[in-house]
Amino acid sequence: MREKSRRYNPLVISICLVTAIIAIYWPVYSYNFVRYDDGEYVTANTHIQSGLNGKSFYWAFTASYSSNWHPITWLSLALDYQLFKDWAGGYHLVNVLFHILNTLILFYVLMRMTGAVWPSAFVAAAFALHPLHVESVAWIAERKDLLSTFFWLLTMWAYVRYVENPKLKWYLTAILFFILGLMSKPMLVTLPFVLLLLDYWPLERKFSRKLLIEKIPFFICSFVSCIITYLAQQKGGTVVTIESFGPAIRINNAIVAYAMYISKMFWPSRLAVFYPHPAGSLPAIKVIISISLLVLISICFIYLGRRRKYFMVGWLWYLGTLVPVIGLVQVGAQAMADRYTYMTLTGLFIIIAFGASEFAAKRTSASLPRQARRNSVEPRDKNIVLTLLAVAVLGGWAFITSVQLKYWKDNLSLFGHTLQVTENNALILENYANTLSELGEFDQAVEQFKKLLEIRPDAAQAYNNLGCTFLDAGKPQQAIEQFRLAIKYKPDLAQAYYNLAHALRSENKSEESVSYYMQAVKIEPDYVKAWLDLAITLNELGKYDKAIESFHKVLELAPGNVYAHGYLGLALGAVGKTDEAIQEIRFVLSVKPNDAEMYHYLGIFLEKKGQIGEAIEAYRTAQQINPDEKGVRQLLEAALKKQESATGK
């Protein structure tokens, strides 16, 4: 390894890097959660919302929730919830903190390996400021990207220390960080390959059996992680079958994606949170141009890499680290994703930085000996033109990053922008329409749903969501029609049966709704909301025994469900089980002490038991909470008269 230059203070460079990141990313403290994946990861994840405890630890390490096994990421988000609850800004700021740490570690590890301050600084700055990395930083659900990269870089740091001082503690530390990284996101499966590249350059280790043997534990960990990940994603239904996207389609898309990532690195425009897969519609000319470009670059860099090893290392870094996400094993319906470049572009940044630095060194120091010309990347004198060019490139990327970041402030901005820069984007159309519906913009939501159904006329979930929009807009008949279409295209869509039952009930067709509630829980036995509404409907129809049975099912699934306890109390009271009814109502009041209705019914049941004094106290409490309730006033007056009569006797 080369001796570090002492002409520049790395601490000053580090402060500049941190300042630049904060200057660009500070607005995220006011950003909200987005409905795309943030629900699964935080806002609708009850396991995360329990905070850090024994149950959340067990769940994190045993569950394949959201088609992934990344327990460290889950625990990180659980800690965030414990600290920030529903304040999305806290999660965003933690993401920014990890991005800062990743940038600094990358800078110091590269500088330690190469001894080159300014090329390392450029790579770190490009990593910190590039627009393609906005998605990884601004998206709470992508904590896994930041966390896994954090451990990736710590693995590299420990590995470099091991190479410098071959002691077991550094080797084991590298393996430990690697395992933690794999448990944050399996993207690290290619890291053993990267370590071999680092052996070649800049560590300049002589190739031997030892180099391969010492990587065996890393490769074993990668292999195990691949199996776990594949099983988790297959279980979650995210692995796309060969029948959906055949081998030719996958290979063609991978080739184009490799070229597109390079294009977007140099000219980061039309960036989107989701790029729909072209399937069989990818133009042949685009594939031909892409593969020609990749072959040409490969030949060029292999040739240059004979004397300038960083060309070959950087290029193979880029090609190799993208393999898990390039789509040969298709997971999801995206053609590519900005977040996949978070660590992979580092290889290309290395080529640019060290190549430019060597070019500058040749121009300013033609008298250097041959070996120095090959390896040294610190020019004696500053090349003003190159410096200004680097500043301009980084400044341009920083500006585009600040613009791209604004699209992440809310759902409408994010999805609206994505629809502007992509075509036939069914997934984002659905999210955009749902967001409009939630905001009460029903006409616009209906319009977007219709556009979606033009693209995917058999999209059952879209019919279901359109039905919900009609229902919220006060159009139950149109809603019922859409729910029936959803069931037609997906007969096992439990949510559609539930929504249809809810719509029928709003039209006073409670008897008919019961069968659909029952179908929903038959398909999805743990559907708490459906069980609860089924029980309430049965209670309203006077079918108390069946209602009580359904309420018990709700409480079996969700023991703390206050509504189930309250309604169960009413049902028990209706069948004469007054003591049990009082017990359920007292539970509700222990959780909701200002529930006037529950005090109202508590008074009724206490009065039935002849406990007039306690009943009067309950009525009075109900009246204090809600003074305008005439029914309670009448019950209170009647109870007082009854008490006076009993006292007179």
N, C-alpha and C positions, 0 to 999 in steps of 0.2 A: 504493500500500500504506500501511496505517496505521502510525503511530508506536507502537512497543511501550511498554506500560506498564512502569514501573520499580518498581512497588509490591511486586512479588513476585519472588523470586529463582528463576529457572528451574532453577538447579542443585539447589536444595532439592527442587523438584518431581521432578526427574530421579532424585535419590537415593531418593525415596519410591516412584517407579515401579519402579525396579530392585529395591528391597527387597521390594515386594509380589510381584513375579514370582518372586523367589528363594524367598520364604516359601511360596508356593503350589506351585511346581514342583520344589523340591529333592528330593522323594522319588524322582524319576525316575532318579536315579543308581543305584538298586538294581533298577530294572525290567529285564526281559529283552526279547529280540526277540519279536515275535509272528509266528505262522505265516502271517498274511494279508499277503502282499506283501514282508515283510522278507526272506524267503528269496530272492526274485528280485533284490532290491536289494542284499543283503549276504551272508547266511549260505550261500546256494547259488550265489553269483555268483563264479565263478573269476576273472573279469576284474577285479572289484573287489578280490579277495583277492590279486592280484598287486602291489597297491600302486601308487604313482605311478611310471610308467616309460614308455618309448616305446611299448610295446605297448598299455598301458592308455589312453594318449592317443589312439592311432590308433583303438582300438576305440570309445572314448567318442564320437569325432567321426564315425565311419562306421557304427555299428550302430544299429538301431532296436529294440533289445532291450526286452522288456516293453512293446511297442507304443508306445514313446515315443522321441523324439529330444531328449534334454536332456543334452548332454555335460558342462556345468558341474556338474550335479548328480552325475553319475557320478564325476567327478574329485574332488568334495568327499567323497564316500563312500569313494573309494579312499584318499584322504589319511587319513580317519578309521581305515580298516582298518590302514593303516601305523602309526598311532599307538596304536590300542586293540585291534587284533586281534579277539578274540571277546568282549571286555567291552562289552556293550550299553550300560552306563551312560555310557561315553565318548561314544557317538553321541547319546544322550539329552541329555547336558549341552551338546553343541555345538548341538543344536536349541534348547535354552533360551537359550543365548548369542545365537543369531540372533534369537530372539523379543525379547530385551532390546534388541538393536540396532535392530530394526524399530520397537519402541515409542518409543525415544528419537528416532530420525530422524523418525518421524511427528510427534511432539510439536514438535520444533524447526522442521520444514518448515512445519507449520500456523501456528506462532507467527510465523515469519518472514513468511509471506504475509499474515496477518490482523492481526498486532500484538496479538492477544487471547491472554493467557496462560491464564486459567482455562478457557475453552471448549476451547482446544487441549489443555490438560491432561486435561480430561474425555474427549475423543475418544481420546487416547492411553491413558488408564486403562481405558476401555471395551474398546479393542483388546487391551490387555494381559491383562485379567481375565475376558473373556467366556467362558462355558462352551463356546460353539460353536467356539472356537479351540483347545480341548484336543486335538482330533484332529490338527491341524496340528503341534502342539508335541510331543505324546507319542508320535507314530507315527514311527518312524525312516524308514520309506519315504516319508514326506511331507516329507523334507528339501527337496524341490523347491518346496514351498509357501513355506517360510521363505526359501530362497535367492532365489527369483524375486521375492518381496516386498521383500527387501533391495535388489535392483537396481531394482525399481519405485520405491521411495522415494528411492534415490540419483538416479534419473533425474529425479524431481520436484525434488529439491534442485538439481541442475545446471541444470534448466530455469528455476527461479526465479532462480538467479544470472545466467543468460543474459538474462532479462527485465530484471533490475536493471542489468546491464552487458552490453549486446549485443555480446559479443566471440565470435569464432569458436571459441575454446578451450572456452567453456562449452557452446556448441551441440554441438560434436563430443563433448564429455564426456557430455552427455545421451544422444546417440545410442549411444555406446559402452556406457553402463550399460544402455540399453534392449536392445541386442543381447545382452549378457550375461544379462539377465533372460529374454529369449526362449529362450536356450540353457539356462536352468535349468528353465523350465516355460512352455509357450506361452500361459498364462493372461494374459500381458501384451499380447496382441494388441489389447486394447481401450484400452491406455494412451494412444495418440494422441488418442482421443476424450476421455479424462479431461483431457488437457492443454488441449484446446479449452474444456472446462468451466472449468478453472482460469483461462483467459484471461478468461472472462466474469465469474467471481468466484472467488477474492478479488483476483486480479491486476488486474481492472478495465481490461483492454486494449481499446482501441477496435477493433471488428470491421473487418477489412480483408483484402485479397487476401494481404497479407504473412503474416497469421496462418495462412492455409490453405497457402500455399506452403511455409512453414517446417515444416509437419507432413508434407509429402509423403514425405521419406525415412523417417519413422516409419511411415507407412501402407504404404510399400513393404516394409519389414522385416516388418510384421505380415502382409502378404499372403504373402510367401515362407514365413514361419513356419507359416501356416495350411496351405499346400500340403504342406510337409514333414511336419507333424503328421498330416494326414489320410492321407497315403500310409503313414506308419509305423503308424498305428492300423489302417488297412485291411489292411496286410500282416500285422499281428499278430492279425487277426480280432476286434478289439474293437468295430469300427463295426457297429452293429446295422442290418440291412437294413430297408427300408421294409415288406417283407412281415411282418417280426416285429412292429414297432411302426409302424402306419400314421401318416400326417400328423395325423389327428384325435386319435389317442391321444397323440402327442408334444406337440401344442399344449395339450391339456387338462392333461397332467401338468406342463407348463411353467408354466401359469397357477396351478395349485395349489401348485407348488413355490415360486413367487414369494411367494405369500401365506403359506406355511408357514415360510419363512425369517424373515419379519417376525414371525410369531407366536412362533417359537422365540427370536427375539432378545429380545422382551419377557418371555417365559415359557419359559426353556430347560429343558424337561422331556422325558423319554422320548428322550434322545439316544442314537444308535446308530452303530456303525461302518459299518453297511450298511443302507440302507432299500430293500427290494425294490420293483421297479417294479410298479405295479398293473396294467399292460397295459390290457386293456379293462374292468377291474372298478372303475374309478374312478366313484363315484356322481356323477350329473349335478348334484345339488344342491350338492355340494362345489365343482364347477367354477363353477357360477352364483354362489355366494357369493364365491368367490375373485376372479372377474373383476369382480364388482360392487365389491368392496373396492378392487381395484387401480384401477379407473376413478375411483371416488370420491376416492381419495388423489391420483391424478394431477390431477384437476380442481382439488382443493383446493390442491395445491402449486404448480400452474401459476399459479393466481390469486394466491396469496401471494407467489410468486416474482417478480411484477412489481415489488414494492417491496423484497422481502427475497430477494435472489438466491440465498442459500444453500439455500433450500427447493428451488428448481428444480435447482440443481447437485447437492445431496445425493441427491435422488430419481433424477435421470438417472444419477448415478454408480452407484447401487444397481442400477437396471434394466439399464444398459449393460454393466457389468462382469460380470454374471451370464450374458450371452448365450452365451459360448463353452461354458458348462457347464450350461445350463438344460435341455438334452435335445432341442433341435430337431434337432441332429445327435447321435443317441443313441450314446454310447460306454459299453459295459458294460451291466450290468443293474440299476443303481441308479436310484431315482426322484429322489433328491437326495443331498447329502452335506454334512456339517458343514464339511468342509475347504474347500468352495467359498465359504464366507463370510469367509474369512480377511481378504481386503482389501475385499470388496464391502460389508460392513456398515459400513465407514467412512463411506460416504455418509449412511446413516441416523444414525450417531453425530453427524455434523456438524450435521444438522438439529436433533437433540435438544439438543446442546450450545449452538449459537449461538442457537437459538430461545429456550431457557430463559434464556440470558444476556441477550438483548434484553428478554425479559419482566421480568427482575429490574431491568434498567437503567431501564425505564419506571416501575417502581414506586418506585425509589429516587431517580430523577433526572428528574422530570417537566418540569423547567425546561430540559432540553437543547434546543438548536436542532433544527430539523426534520431537517437532514442528519445530524446526530449520532445522532438517534433511529433513523434508517434504517440507519446503518452501524456505529456504535460498539457494542461488545459488552462493554465493561468498566464495570460499575457503580461509582459512587463509593463506595458503602458496601456492605458485605457483606449479602446477603440470607440471614439465618440459616435460614429455612425451606427455601429452595432448596438451600442448602449441605447441610443435614441430609438432604434428599431425595436429593441426588446421592451422598452418602456411603452412605446406606441402599441405594440401587440398586447401587452398585459393590460394597458389602460383600456384598449378597445374591448377586450374580453371582460374586464371589470364592469364597463358601462353596460354591455349586453346582459351580464349577470344581474345587475341592479334592475334592469328592465324586466328580465325574465322572472325575477323574484317576486315582483308585484302581482304576477298572475296567480301566485299561491296564497294571496291574502284571504280569499274566500272561494266557495264552490262555484259561484256564478262566473267569476273571473277566470278560474282555472279551466272549467269545462267549456266556457264560451270561447276562450282563446284556442283551446285544442281543436274545437270544431272548425275554427277559421283556418287552421293550418293542416288539417287532415281531411280525408274524404271517406265516406261510408263508414263512419266510426260509430258503430251501433252501441258499444259499451259506454262511450262518453255521452252519446245522445240520451241514453237511458238515465245516466246520472244527472245530466243537465235538466231533463224533464222532471225528474223526481225533486230536484232542488227547487225548480220553479213552483211545483205543486206545494212543497212545504212552505214556501214564502207566500202562498195564496194567489199566485199568478196562474190561475187555472186555465184561462184561454191559451196563454202561451205554452203552458205545459202540455195541453191537449195537442197543440200544433206540433210540438217536438215529438210526442209519442207517435203521432201519425207518420212523421218522417222516419222514425225508427222502424215502424211496421212496414213501411215501403221497402226498407232494406232487408228486414227479417220478418216476413209475414207470418211465420210460425213461432214467433217469440212469445212463449206463454207468460213469462214474467212481465213482459211489456204490457200485455193485455191486463194482467193482474194490477199492475201499477196504474195503468190508465183508468181502470175501474175504481181504484182508490181515489184518484183525482176527481172523477165524476161524483163519487160519494161525498167527498169533502166539499165539492161545489154545490151540493144539495140536489143532485140528479141521480137518485137511487135506481131508477129504471135503466138508465144508460149504464150505470155501474154494474147492475146485475147481468146485463148483456155481455159486458167485457169479462166478467168473472167466469161466465159460462164458456166463453171462447178460450180463456186460459186453461180451464179444465179439459176442454176438447183437445188442445194441443199438448197438454201435459197432465194426464189423468192422476198422477201421484203428487201434484203440487198442493201440499197441505195448506199453504197460505191462501190459495185461491178458494178452497172450500170454506176456510174460516171467514174470509172477506165476503163470500157469497152469503153465508149464514148471517153475518152481521148486517148486510144490506137488506136481506129478507126480513130480519127482525125490525129494522127501521121502518119497514112497510107494514108492520103489524102482522107479519106472517111467521110468528114465533114457532108454531107447530112444525112448519116446513123447515125452518132454520135448524131445528134440533138435529135432523138427519145429516146436515152438512157439517155441523160442529162435530158430530160423532165420526164422520168420515175423516175430518182433519186429524183428530186424535188417533184414529186407527192407523193412518199413514205415518204420523209423527207422535208416538206415545208420550214424548216429553214436552209436548206443546202446551206449556202452562197457560198461556193466554186463552187458548181454545178450550181447555178444561174449565177455566174459570167462567168464561162466558156461557159455556154449555150448562154449568151448574146454576148460574144466575137465571138463565132462561127457563130451566126446569123448575126452579123455585117460583118464578113468576107464573108459570103454568099450573102451580099447585102440586107438582109431582115431587113432593118433599123428600121422600125416601131416596129417589134417584139423584135428587139435587145434593143431598147430604153425602151420598157415596162419591159424587163428583168433586165436592168440596174437599173431602178427605184425600182424594187423588191429587188435587192442587197442593195441599199442605204436605203431602208426601214428597212432591217434587220441589216445593218452595215453602219450607216450614214457617218462614217469617212473613208470608204474604198477608198483609193486614186486611185487604179486601175479602180474601177467602175466609179469614177468621170472623169478620163482621157478618157477612152474608150467611155463613154457617150458623152463627148464633141466631139469626132470624129464622132459618129453616128449622133448627132444633126447637126453638120456641113455638113454632107453628105446629109441631107434632107433640107438644106437651113435655118436652125434655127441658124444663125451665132451668134447672141447676146447671146443666151443660151449656145452655144458651147464655146464662149470666157469666159463666167462666170465659166463654169466647169473647163476649163484649168487654169484659174487664181487661182482657189481653189487648184488644184494640185501643182501649182508653189509656193503657200503659204506654202505648206507642204514640197515640194521637190524643193527648189530654184535652184538646179543644174541639173535639168532634161532638157537636150538639145532638146530632141524630142518634149517636150511640148512647148518650145519656138519656135521651128520650125513650129508647127501647129498654134500656137498663131499668128505668123507672117502671115501665109497664110490667116487666118480668118480676121485679121485686114486689110490685103490688099484687101480682098473682100469687106470690108466695106468702102474702100477708105481712110483708115487711114494709108497712106504710111509712114509717119514719124515714127509712133509707130511700124509699121511692120518692118521697117529697124532696129529699136532698138532691136526688138525681134530676128531678124535674126542674128544681131551682137552678141547678148548675147549667142545664140545657137552656133555660130562659136567660140566664146571664150571658151565655155565649151568643145566643140568637134571640134578642128581645122581641122580634117581630113575629115569631112563630106562635100563631093562635092556638094550634092544637096542643102544644105543651102547656100553655096557660090554662086551657080548659081542663087538662088532665091534672094539673097542679091544684086548681080550685076544687075539683072533685075529690082529690086525695085529702086535701085539708078538711073538707066537710066530713069525709069518712073518719078522719082522725078525731075531729071534734065530737062526732056522734059516738065513737068508741069511748072517748074520755068521759062524755056525759053519762054513759051507762055505768 
